[in-house]
Amino acid sequence: MIWSKRSILFPSVSADTRILWLLRIASGMAAGLVLLILFFLFAESLPLLWKVQTGRFITDTSWHPVEGAYNLAPMLSGTLYAAGGALFLATPLGIASALFVAYYASPRLGGIYLRLVELLAGIPSVVYGFWGLTTLVPLINELHPPGASLLAGILVLTLMILPTIALTAHAALRALPVEYLHSAAALGMSRWGIIRGVVLPAARMGITAGIILAAGRAIGETMAVLMVTGNVVQYASTVYDPIRTLAANIALEMPYALGDHRAALFVTGLALMLLVIALWSAAARIGRN
């Protein structure tokens, strides 16, 4: 058989084309599912949105859908406080864990540490919530009653999203070309100088992606947060105050909600979805800069 020069250089052009189309179809299906979810939430929310001005979901006196009060602002603030506090704690810890495994620990120690982090990632959220309810909440109650609080939610969420940040950051660090490290070392840079000046800037996109994934999980987490935050619809003036998040609100009230009450819970889900989309948009803009 005689092989042409083109067949040697490009042996599987047709296969590459098929794979490209399969990837396009898969990405289109993923985008379509997101649009379908948004359409479903909007369609179920529409009966209430026709009756109630959008501003009332922020300005109403309280959250009592049966009585015609639909204030989501306290739960929105509780969601942002809990997720933001968890990200504030988990982001430096996760990046530090990835740096330790990649550049400081011995291969054996780093492997053991990485397996433990992966184990944390596989623990069900209800187990985190049960641990927080039986161990963390009583400890906080001794410090400042009532125990079930924003602080408990932040600490539980920190444990839950820490593995996501650590594992994605470690993957981003390992994906860097080794030539970057060798070139920096040849210039006489210290280990921390290489990490700060070369590794972290080069791995920024991968680390940012991990933080975004962790933020999405923190915002949408339901069961663990429901079990440890007290589920009181109010603004938190301190970290010791009970709160209720948007996701917990849906889980608590959907089993018995009817009519406008049910539609108000779909508005809650729509707000949660739009919040995650806004997060992704902001992160994409930051990544381009």
Secondary structure, DSSP 8 states (H G I E B T S, - for coil): ----HHHHHSTTHHHHHHHHHHHHHHHHHHHHHHHHHHHHHHHHHHHHHHHS-TTHHHHSSSEEGGGTEE--HHHHHHHHHHHHHHHHHHHHHHHHHHHIIIIIS-HHHHHHHHHHHHHHHHS-HHHHHHHIIIIIHHHHHHHSTT--SHHHHHHHHHHHHHHHHHHHHHHHHHTS-HHHHHHHHHTT--HHHHIIIIIHHHTHHHHHHHHHHHHHHHHH--HHHHHHSB---S--SSTTS-B--HHHHHHHHGGG--HHHHHHHHHHHHHHHHHHHHHHHHHHHHHH-
